[in-house]
Every structure is written in C-alpha cells, then in structure tokens.
Amino acid sequence: MLIYPLSWRGQQPRAIKSNPYLFFLTLWLCPFGAESGAHERRLLNDLMANYNKLERPVINESDAVVLTFGLTLQQIIDVDEKNQLLTANVWLNLEWTDVNLRWNESEYGQVADIRMPPSSIWKPDILMYNSASEAFDGTYPTNVVVLSNGGCTYIPPGIFKSTCKIDITWFPFDDQNCDMKFGSWTYNGFKLDFQLKDDEGDLGTYVLNGEWDLLGVPAKRNEVIYECCPEPYLDITFIIKIRRRTLYYFFNLIVPCVLIASMAVLGFTLPPDSGEKLSLGTYFNCIMFMVASSVVTTIMILNYHHRLADTHEMPDWVRVLFLQWIPWFLRMSRPGEKITRKTIMMQNKMKELDLKEKSSKSLLANVLDMDDDFRPSSTLPHSHVHPHHPSHAHPQQNNGGFIRVSGSLPPPAEDVSSSFPPGAHRELSLILKEIKIITDKIRDDEESAAIENDWKFAAMVLDRLCLIVFTLFTIVATVAVLAAAPHVIVT
C-alpha cells in the first residue's frame, strides 16, 4: 500500500512514469505509514480467522474467566421519591483476559493494542439486576481495547435507572442508600468469577448534585447459593449513599413555615380594635393548622372585646378565670390595680357584701319607713297603723306632678304629733324618687362601663394567653422536629 500526497491524487500514474526517481522518493518518505496499516490489518485477520465469539476464552474448560469489575459515577441525575427510582450517569469498567486474542508484538510491527467492537468478540453478559429502564440495559456499546497479552478493557457508559427504596421518615434531613446490583445473566460463579477493582466506586470525575450530597459509593461482592443449584451465583453491588441537602429545603420550606408561624404568634400582639388582626389571621388560615387556630382565638378575643353590658352578662366562671386567676398567673394588672391572691380574695368578699347591701333599704327609706321601690313597709290594716306612720296606699305621680294615692283607702289624716311638718312626707317621697332615678342612672352607667372594661380586659388576657401558648407551641414543635431528625447540619 502506497500513500501519496493529497496534491498528487489524480496525477500519480503519469508522474511516476515520467520520473522513476519520484517513485523511490515516495517509498522513502512514507515507509512507516504503509507498514503500520498492513501489520494491524494482518493482525486483525489472523486473530479473527479462527475466532468464535461464543467460546468462553479460557485455556482449561474448568477454569473461570476472572472479571475485574469497577464503576465510575459521573452524576446523579434524579432521585424520584414517588416512584422510588434513581437515575445516574455511570461508566462501567470491565476487565478480563481473552486467551484467544494474544499476539507477539514483534511479529506485527510492534502493535501493542487494538480496538474491536464488543459484538465481534466474547464479552461477559453483565446486566444490572434492579434496572427500571425501558430497555433494561442502559449501556452504550463502545469498543473493547485489547492488549497483546489478551487483556480486554471494556468501559461502556450509560444512563442507569435503578430501583431504590426511598425512606422519607426524616425528610428533609434524610439519608438514602440506593443499590446498583450487577451480575452475569447466564454464567454462574464456576464459569465467570467476579473480582472488585476497588472497594469503592471511582468519584474522580463526579459532578456535584444540587439537591443531594454524595457520601460514598462502597462496593461489595456477594455470593449466593440457591437450594436448586450447587453453583454459586455472584454479583457486585455498589451502594450509592446520598444525603439530602437541607439548605434548599431550609430556606424554601422550613424558614417560610417558621416565619408564618411566628407571624401568627405576633398577630396576638396587635390591638383587638385593629381590623388587620383578623385579616392577617384569615390569610394564614389557608396555610397551616396553627394559623387556623389563631383565627378561632382571635374571633373569640374580638367577641369579648366588643361585648356590652346591655347584650351580654359576664358569667361567674369567665370573671373568675379571666379577671382574677389567669391575670395573676400571667402577672398582668390593670392601671392602678395589682392582682394578687389577696386582692382576689378581697374582691370576692366585697362582692358578697355588695349583694347584701343591695338587699337592704337605703338610709332615707329607713327614716321614712319605706322601701326603695316606694311600696308600703307593711301590710297591716289601716286601723292598726302607727300614728306616726303614713298610709300604706301606693303614692303615684300624676301628669300634674302631684301624688295620687292608689287604692280604695282614703288618705290618712296628718298627725299633729308627728315629727314631720304637714306635707313633708309627700315632698320627701318625691325627693327620694328623683334621687333614686339619678343615682340609678349613675350606677347603671358605672356598672355598664365596668362591665365593658371587664370584657375588654378579659379579651386582653385571652390575647396574652394565646400569645404565650402559640409561642411555646412553635418553639417546642420546631425544637422537637429538629431534635428528632438524624442530622440537622445545613449544607
């Protein structure tokens, strides 16, 4: 085979015929190229002349082909938690010796190695047992590098999709172990023996994953003997150990949840009069359960805050719980009033005295021997009335402003021996009635204001109680979740 310069193509025969020295010059300039191509072609022809790719390449039929198995992990493409699948870019590294592919380098122009397609020579039928790929075998059939001593190196790259049991108990602080189990589909351990190239997979060219940290790829050789067969069946299992990166979930899941919960807690610090309190709680109700609970308590607080004496009467249990004991427990007090156990007891005692005082007559009514409601103090007959006492008829005021005595009894005659001047009893009755109307109005206003203030203070106490309870719940829940996780290192 002669190689000519590219500019000579189409003119070689005429140039050589016209100048014979040019022919020898060409042989002198291109001897190596011509000899190399011829030696490799001759080598391939000699090797494949009597080669049978179905023949197991061993000298003794009882020997096993020793296969050295290695793996290079290039990239973790995807971890599908829902379907429990791991997709990875992997290079396999298979090395074995083929006794039928040996040659003497000196006989073939020092050719030390050749490349051959895997379909033309014997190669181990290695498959990944737990493959989930549609084609099952995801490798690309690259050429096999064959050395002069018969050593064969086959490094097929591939996208491997394997089954992986995903445990998300500690999500997002979880670790996953995904197995890639390789073995021969037809050869047992007596025909094909597996040996590990390294105890771990090669990570020299690994591309970092944005969601998962790679902890390691340890490998182990397994030998299983089934009851049906005496032959051992071998496999090589690479365990891809990965840990979820918590930085992404920390800032996109944990931090928003904590902020939302904190804002729900801080919502109780807003004044009950502000409408934003309920609006803020309503918004967070759509996000999490704790915010929904804050809405319920906020509505209760607003309900308490806007209650009036004319529409609601404070029950005794609300008064005791929200006006006495819970404020004392939370160290709350009204302006100018400090709530202690002693003051609580005194308030209860004063309440009993007030009830007794309301059941007794006023001083002026006692002087006039009349009830506060202007009813007769006794029901004795007129003939038995004490001369100093007035008639027991009901005095009423007509439209003219005078007292009209109801009943069939005539008005009693004035007793000259009485200590009151004539007509004084009637005038005092009118004065007492006017004073009672005024005092009742003032008393009613004061009682209404006191009841409204009690409801507002009860709402304030409930607001403070919810603030403390939700704060403690948020802190305890967050700490409990983080403490229960196997690792909380943010990476």
C-alpha positions as CSV (number, residue, x, y, z in Angstrom):
1,M,0.0,0.0,0.0
2,L,1.5,3.3,-1.1
3,I,0.4,6.7,0.3
4,Y,0.8,9.7,-1.9
5,P,0.5,13.4,-1.1
6,L,-3.0,14.8,-1.5
7,S,-1.9,17.2,-4.3
8,W,-0.8,14.2,-6.3
9,R,-4.2,12.5,-6.4
10,G,-5.4,12.0,-10.0
11,Q,-1.8,12.5,-11.3
12,Q,0.2,9.8,-9.7
13,P,0.5,7.3,-12.5
14,R,1.7,9.9,-15.1
15,A,4.1,11.5,-12.6
16,I,5.6,8.2,-11.7
17,K,6.0,7.0,-15.3
18,S,7.7,10.3,-16.3
19,N,10.1,10.4,-13.3
20,P,11.1,7.0,-11.8
21,Y,13.1,8.7,-9.1
22,L,9.9,10.1,-7.7
23,F,8.6,6.6,-7.0
24,F,11.6,5.7,-4.8
25,L,11.4,9.1,-3.1
26,T,7.8,8.3,-2.2
27,L,8.8,4.9,-0.7
28,W,11.5,6.5,1.3
29,L,9.2,9.2,2.8
30,C,6.2,7.0,3.7
31,P,7.5,3.6,4.8
32,F,6.1,3.7,8.3
33,G,2.5,4.5,7.4
34,A,2.5,1.8,4.8
35,E,3.9,-0.8,7.1
36,S,1.7,0.1,10.1
37,G,-1.6,-0.3,8.3
38,A,-0.6,-3.6,6.9
39,H,0.5,-5.0,10.2
40,E,-2.7,-4.1,12.1
41,R,-4.9,-5.4,9.3
42,R,-2.9,-8.6,9.2
43,L,-3.1,-8.9,13.0
44,L,-6.9,-8.5,12.9
45,N,-7.2,-11.0,10.1
46,D,-5.1,-13.5,12.0
47,L,-6.9,-13.0,15.3
48,M,-10.4,-13.3,13.8
49,A,-9.5,-16.1,11.4
50,N,-10.5,-19.0,13.7
51,Y,-12.1,-16.9,16.5
52,N,-15.5,-17.9,17.9
53,K,-17.2,-15.2,20.0
54,L,-19.4,-17.8,21.6
55,E,-16.4,-19.6,23.1
56,R,-15.6,-18.8,26.7
57,P,-11.9,-17.6,26.4
58,V,-10.1,-19.9,28.8
59,I,-7.3,-22.4,28.4
60,N,-8.9,-25.0,30.6
61,E,-12.6,-25.5,30.4
62,S,-12.8,-26.0,34.1
63,D,-11.3,-22.6,34.8
64,A,-13.4,-19.5,35.3
65,V,-13.0,-16.3,33.4
66,V,-11.9,-13.7,36.0
67,L,-13.8,-10.5,35.5
68,T,-12.5,-7.4,37.4
69,F,-15.4,-5.1,38.0
70,G,-15.2,-1.3,38.6
71,L,-17.6,1.6,38.4
72,T,-17.2,5.3,37.8
73,L,-20.1,7.5,39.0
74,Q,-20.3,10.6,36.8
75,Q,-23.5,12.2,38.0
76,I,-26.7,11.7,40.0
77,I,-29.3,12.9,37.5
78,D,-32.5,12.4,39.5
79,V,-34.0,10.8,42.7
80,D,-37.6,10.1,42.2
81,E,-39.1,9.7,45.7
82,K,-42.6,9.0,44.5
83,N,-41.7,6.2,42.1
84,Q,-38.6,5.2,44.1
85,L,-36.1,5.4,41.3
86,L,-32.5,6.6,41.0
87,T,-31.2,7.8,37.6
88,A,-27.4,8.1,37.3
89,N,-24.8,8.6,34.7
90,V,-22.3,5.7,35.3
91,W,-19.3,4.2,33.5
92,L,-18.7,0.5,34.0
93,N,-15.1,-0.7,34.0
94,L,-14.9,-4.4,33.0
95,E,-11.5,-6.1,32.6
96,W,-10.8,-9.8,31.6
97,T,-8.3,-11.8,29.7
98,D,-9.1,-13.5,26.4
99,V,-6.6,-16.2,25.7
100,N,-7.7,-16.2,22.1
101,L,-6.7,-12.6,21.5
102,R,-3.0,-12.8,22.2
103,W,-0.1,-12.0,19.8
104,N,3.5,-11.3,19.7
105,E,4.1,-7.6,19.2
106,S,7.4,-8.1,17.3
107,E,5.6,-10.1,14.6
108,Y,3.1,-7.4,13.9
109,G,5.1,-4.2,13.7
110,Q,5.1,-3.5,17.5
111,V,1.3,-3.2,17.5
112,A,0.5,-3.3,21.3
113,D,-3.3,-2.8,21.3
114,I,-6.2,-2.8,19.0
115,R,-9.9,-1.6,19.3
116,M,-12.7,-4.0,18.5
117,P,-16.5,-3.8,18.7
118,P,-18.0,-5.8,21.5
119,S,-20.3,-7.6,19.1
120,S,-17.3,-9.3,17.3
121,I,-15.6,-10.9,20.4
122,W,-16.7,-12.6,23.6
123,K,-17.7,-10.4,26.4
124,P,-19.5,-11.1,29.7
125,D,-23.3,-10.7,29.7
126,I,-23.3,-8.2,32.5
127,L,-26.6,-6.6,33.4
128,M,-28.0,-4.5,36.3
129,Y,-30.5,-6.7,38.1
130,N,-32.6,-3.9,39.6
131,S,-32.8,-2.0,36.4
132,A,-36.0,0.1,35.9
133,S,-35.1,1.2,32.4
134,E,-37.4,0.5,29.4
135,A,-34.6,-1.1,27.5
136,F,-33.3,-2.7,30.8
137,D,-29.7,-2.4,29.6
138,G,-28.8,1.3,29.5
139,T,-25.1,1.0,28.4
140,Y,-23.7,2.3,25.1
141,P,-21.6,-0.4,23.3
142,T,-18.2,1.2,23.0
143,N,-15.2,-0.6,21.5
144,V,-13.2,-3.0,23.6
145,V,-9.5,-2.2,24.0
146,V,-7.5,-5.5,23.5
147,L,-3.8,-5.7,24.6
148,S,-1.2,-8.1,23.2
149,N,-1.3,-10.3,26.3
150,G,-5.1,-10.8,25.7
151,G,-6.2,-8.3,28.3
152,C,-9.6,-6.8,27.4
153,T,-10.9,-3.5,28.8
154,Y,-14.5,-2.6,28.2
155,I,-15.8,0.7,29.6
156,P,-19.4,1.2,28.5
157,P,-21.1,4.4,29.6
158,G,-24.8,4.5,30.3
159,I,-27.7,6.2,31.9
160,F,-28.8,3.7,34.6
161,K,-32.2,3.9,36.1
162,S,-32.4,1.6,39.1
163,T,-35.0,0.9,41.8
164,C,-34.2,2.5,45.1
165,K,-36.2,2.2,48.3
166,I,-36.7,5.7,49.5
167,D,-37.3,6.4,53.2
168,I,-38.6,9.9,53.8
169,T,-39.2,9.5,57.6
170,W,-36.8,12.3,58.4
171,F,-37.4,14.5,55.4
172,P,-35.7,16.8,54.7
173,F,-32.9,15.5,56.9
174,D,-32.9,12.1,55.3
175,D,-30.1,9.8,54.0
176,Q,-30.8,7.3,51.2
177,N,-28.9,4.1,50.2
178,C,-29.5,3.1,46.6
179,D,-28.1,-0.2,45.4
180,M,-26.9,-0.9,41.9
181,K,-26.6,-4.7,41.6
182,F,-24.6,-6.1,38.6
183,G,-24.1,-9.7,37.6
184,S,-24.0,-12.1,34.8
185,W,-27.3,-13.2,33.4
186,T,-26.3,-16.7,32.4
187,Y,-22.9,-17.5,33.8
188,N,-22.5,-18.9,37.4
189,G,-19.5,-18.5,39.6
190,F,-17.8,-21.6,38.2
191,K,-17.8,-20.0,34.7
192,L,-17.3,-16.3,35.5
193,D,-15.7,-15.1,38.6
194,F,-16.1,-11.5,39.8
195,Q,-13.4,-9.5,41.5
196,L,-13.6,-6.0,42.7
197,K,-11.3,-3.5,41.2
198,D,-11.6,-1.2,44.2
199,D,-13.6,-1.2,47.5
200,E,-15.4,1.9,46.3
201,G,-16.5,3.4,43.1
202,D,-14.4,6.0,41.3
203,L,-15.5,9.5,42.1
204,G,-12.7,11.4,40.4
205,T,-15.0,12.9,37.7
206,Y,-18.2,13.1,39.8
207,V,-20.4,16.2,39.1
208,L,-21.9,17.6,42.3
209,N,-25.7,17.4,42.6
210,G,-27.6,20.4,43.7
211,E,-30.1,18.5,45.9
212,W,-28.0,15.6,47.2
213,D,-24.7,15.2,48.8
214,L,-22.7,12.1,47.9
215,L,-21.4,10.3,51.0
216,G,-19.7,7.4,49.2
217,V,-20.1,4.5,46.8
218,P,-18.9,1.4,48.6
219,A,-18.9,-1.9,46.8
220,K,-19.2,-5.5,47.9
221,R,-19.1,-8.9,46.3
222,N,-22.0,-11.2,47.0
223,E,-22.0,-15.0,46.5
224,V,-25.4,-16.7,46.7
225,I,-26.0,-20.5,46.5
226,Y,-29.6,-21.4,45.9
227,E,-31.2,-24.7,47.0
228,C,-31.9,-25.7,43.5
229,C,-28.4,-25.5,42.2
230,P,-24.9,-26.2,43.7
231,E,-23.3,-23.5,41.7
232,P,-22.6,-20.1,43.3
233,Y,-24.1,-17.1,41.7
234,L,-22.1,-13.9,42.0
235,D,-23.0,-10.2,41.9
236,I,-21.3,-6.9,42.5
237,T,-23.4,-4.4,44.4
238,F,-22.5,-0.7,44.5
239,I,-24.3,1.3,47.2
240,I,-24.8,4.9,46.4
241,K,-25.0,6.7,49.8
242,I,-26.6,10.1,49.4
243,R,-27.8,12.8,51.9
244,R,-30.3,15.4,51.1
245,R,-29.0,19.0,51.0
246,T,-31.1,20.8,53.7
247,L,-30.1,24.3,52.6
248,Y,-32.6,24.3,49.8
249,Y,-35.4,23.0,51.9
250,F,-34.3,25.1,54.9
251,F,-34.8,28.3,53.0
252,N,-37.7,27.2,50.9
253,L,-39.7,25.1,53.3
254,I,-38.6,25.3,56.9
255,V,-37.9,29.1,57.1
256,P,-41.2,30.1,55.5
257,C,-43.1,27.8,57.9
258,V,-41.3,29.2,60.9
259,L,-41.9,32.8,59.7
260,I,-45.6,32.1,59.0
261,A,-45.9,30.5,62.5
262,S,-44.1,33.5,64.0
263,M,-46.3,36.0,62.3
264,A,-49.3,34.1,63.5
265,V,-47.9,34.4,67.0
266,L,-47.1,38.0,66.6
267,G,-50.6,38.7,65.4
268,F,-51.8,38.4,69.0
269,T,-49.7,41.5,69.9
270,L,-51.9,43.7,67.7
271,P,-54.7,45.7,69.4
272,P,-58.0,44.0,69.2
273,D,-59.5,47.2,67.8
274,S,-57.5,46.9,64.6
275,G,-59.2,45.1,61.7
276,E,-55.8,43.8,60.4
277,K,-55.6,41.3,63.2
278,L,-58.5,39.2,61.9
279,S,-57.5,39.8,58.2
280,L,-54.0,38.6,59.0
281,G,-55.2,35.5,60.8
282,T,-57.7,34.7,57.9
283,Y,-54.9,34.8,55.4
284,F,-52.7,32.4,57.4
285,N,-55.7,30.1,58.0
286,C,-55.2,28.8,54.4
287,I,-51.5,27.9,55.2
288,M,-51.3,25.8,58.3
289,F,-53.4,24.4,61.2
290,M,-51.8,26.7,63.8
291,V,-52.8,29.8,62.0
292,A,-56.4,28.4,61.7
293,S,-56.4,28.0,65.5
294,S,-55.2,31.6,65.9
295,V,-58.1,32.8,63.8
296,V,-60.5,31.0,66.1
297,T,-59.0,32.5,69.2
298,T,-58.8,35.9,67.5
299,I,-62.6,35.8,66.8
300,M,-63.2,34.9,70.4
301,I,-61.0,37.8,71.6
302,L,-62.8,40.3,69.3
303,N,-66.1,38.9,70.5
304,Y,-65.1,39.5,74.1
305,H,-63.7,42.9,73.4
306,H,-66.8,44.3,71.8
307,R,-69.4,42.9,74.3
308,L,-71.6,45.4,76.1
309,A,-73.5,45.2,79.4
310,D,-76.8,45.5,77.6
311,T,-76.2,42.4,75.4
312,H,-74.0,40.1,77.5
313,E,-73.8,39.3,81.1
314,M,-70.4,38.1,82.2
315,P,-70.6,34.6,83.7
316,D,-69.0,33.9,87.0
317,W,-66.5,31.4,85.6
318,V,-65.3,34.0,83.0
319,R,-64.9,36.6,85.7
320,V,-63.0,34.2,88.0
321,L,-60.9,32.8,85.2
322,F,-60.1,35.8,83.0
323,L,-60.2,38.6,85.5
324,Q,-58.6,37.0,88.5
325,W,-56.6,33.8,88.2
326,I,-55.2,33.9,84.7
327,P,-54.1,37.6,85.0
328,W,-52.5,36.7,88.4
329,F,-50.7,33.7,86.7
330,L,-49.6,35.8,83.7
331,R,-48.5,38.7,86.0
332,M,-51.0,41.1,84.3
333,S,-52.7,44.0,86.1
334,R,-54.9,47.0,85.4
335,P,-53.7,50.6,85.7
336,G,-53.6,51.4,89.4
337,E,-54.6,47.8,90.4
338,K,-52.3,44.9,91.2
339,I,-53.8,41.5,91.0
340,T,-52.6,39.2,93.8
341,R,-54.1,36.3,95.7
342,K,-55.0,38.7,98.5
343,T,-56.8,41.1,96.2
344,I,-58.7,38.2,94.6
345,M,-60.0,37.1,98.0
346,M,-60.9,40.7,98.9
347,Q,-62.8,41.2,95.6
348,N,-64.8,38.0,96.3
349,K,-65.6,39.3,99.8
350,M,-66.6,42.7,98.6
351,K,-68.9,41.1,96.1
352,E,-70.7,39.2,98.8
353,L,-71.1,42.5,100.8
354,D,-72.5,44.3,97.8
355,L,-75.1,41.6,97.3
356,K,-76.1,42.1,100.9
357,E,-76.2,45.8,100.6
358,K,-78.4,45.7,97.6
359,S,-80.9,43.7,99.5
360,S,-81.1,46.3,102.4
361,K,-83.0,49.6,102.3
362,S,-81.4,52.9,101.9
363,L,-81.0,55.2,104.9
364,L,-83.7,57.6,103.8
365,A,-86.1,54.8,103.1
366,N,-85.5,53.6,106.7
367,V,-86.1,57.0,108.1
368,L,-89.4,57.2,106.1
369,D,-90.1,53.5,106.9
370,M,-90.4,52.9,103.2
371,D,-88.9,50.5,100.7
372,D,-86.7,51.8,97.9
373,D,-89.4,50.8,95.4
374,F,-91.9,53.0,97.3
375,R,-94.0,50.2,98.4
376,P,-95.5,50.1,101.9
377,S,-93.2,48.7,104.5
378,S,-96.0,46.6,106.0
379,T,-99.4,45.3,105.1
380,L,-101.2,45.9,108.4
381,P,-104.8,47.2,108.3
382,H,-105.4,50.9,108.4
383,S,-106.8,50.7,111.9
384,H,-103.6,49.2,113.2
385,V,-101.3,51.7,111.6
386,H,-99.0,53.5,114.0
387,P,-100.0,57.2,114.3
388,H,-96.5,58.2,113.2
389,H,-96.6,56.1,110.0
390,P,-98.2,57.2,106.8
391,S,-100.9,55.3,104.9
392,H,-100.0,52.1,103.2
393,A,-101.5,53.2,99.9
394,H,-99.2,53.4,96.9
395,P,-98.2,57.1,96.1
396,Q,-98.1,57.8,92.4
397,Q,-97.4,60.9,90.5
398,N,-100.0,62.1,88.0
399,N,-99.5,64.3,85.0
400,G,-99.7,67.4,87.1
401,G,-96.7,66.4,89.2
402,F,-98.8,65.6,92.3
403,I,-99.0,62.4,94.2
404,R,-102.0,60.3,93.7
405,V,-102.8,57.7,96.2
406,S,-103.8,54.5,94.6
407,G,-106.2,52.1,96.4
408,S,-109.6,52.4,97.9
409,L,-108.5,53.7,101.2
410,P,-108.8,57.5,101.8
411,P,-105.6,59.4,102.5
412,P,-104.8,59.4,106.2
413,A,-105.1,62.5,108.3
414,E,-102.0,64.3,109.3
415,D,-100.9,63.5,112.8
416,V,-100.0,66.7,114.6
417,S,-97.9,64.8,116.9
418,S,-95.6,63.7,114.1
419,S,-92.1,64.9,114.0
420,F,-92.6,66.0,110.3
421,P,-94.3,69.1,109.3
422,P,-97.6,68.8,107.3
423,G,-96.9,67.6,103.8
424,A,-93.2,66.8,104.4
425,H,-93.7,63.1,103.9
426,R,-95.0,63.7,100.4
427,E,-92.2,66.1,99.5
428,L,-89.6,63.7,100.9
429,S,-91.0,60.9,98.8
430,L,-90.7,63.0,95.7
431,I,-87.1,63.9,96.5
432,L,-86.3,60.3,97.3
433,K,-87.7,59.3,93.9
434,E,-85.7,61.9,92.0
435,I,-82.5,61.0,93.9
436,K,-83.1,57.3,93.2
437,I,-83.6,58.0,89.5
438,I,-80.4,60.0,89.3
439,T,-78.4,57.5,91.4
440,D,-79.7,54.6,89.4
441,K,-78.7,56.2,86.2
442,I,-75.2,57.0,87.5
443,R,-74.9,53.5,89.0
444,D,-76.1,51.9,85.7
445,D,-73.6,53.9,83.7
446,E,-70.8,53.0,86.0
447,E,-71.8,49.3,86.0
448,S,-72.1,49.3,82.2
449,A,-68.6,50.9,81.9
450,A,-67.2,48.5,84.5
451,I,-68.7,45.5,82.6
452,E,-67.4,46.7,79.3
453,N,-63.9,47.3,80.8
454,D,-64.1,43.8,82.3
455,W,-64.9,42.3,78.9
456,K,-62.0,44.3,77.3
457,F,-59.6,43.2,80.0
458,A,-60.8,39.6,79.5
459,A,-60.1,39.9,75.8
460,M,-56.6,41.3,76.6
461,V,-56.0,38.4,79.0
462,L,-57.1,35.9,76.4
463,D,-54.9,37.6,73.8
464,R,-51.9,37.4,76.1
465,L,-52.6,33.8,76.9
466,C,-52.8,32.8,73.2
467,L,-49.5,34.7,72.6
468,I,-47.7,32.7,75.2
469,V,-49.4,29.3,74.2
470,F,-48.7,29.7,70.5
471,T,-45.1,30.9,71.1
472,L,-44.4,27.9,73.3
473,F,-46.1,25.6,70.8
474,T,-44.0,27.0,67.9
475,I,-40.7,26.7,69.9
476,V,-41.5,23.2,71.2
477,A,-42.6,21.9,67.8
478,T,-39.6,23.3,66.0
479,V,-37.2,22.0,68.5
480,A,-38.9,18.6,68.7
481,V,-38.7,18.2,64.9
482,L,-35.1,19.3,64.7
483,A,-34.1,17.2,67.7
484,A,-35.8,14.1,66.3
485,A,-34.0,14.4,62.9
486,P,-30.8,12.3,62.5
487,H,-28.8,15.3,61.3
488,V,-29.6,19.0,61.2
489,I,-26.4,20.3,59.6
490,V,-27.3,22.8,57.0
491,T,-25.2,22.4,53.9
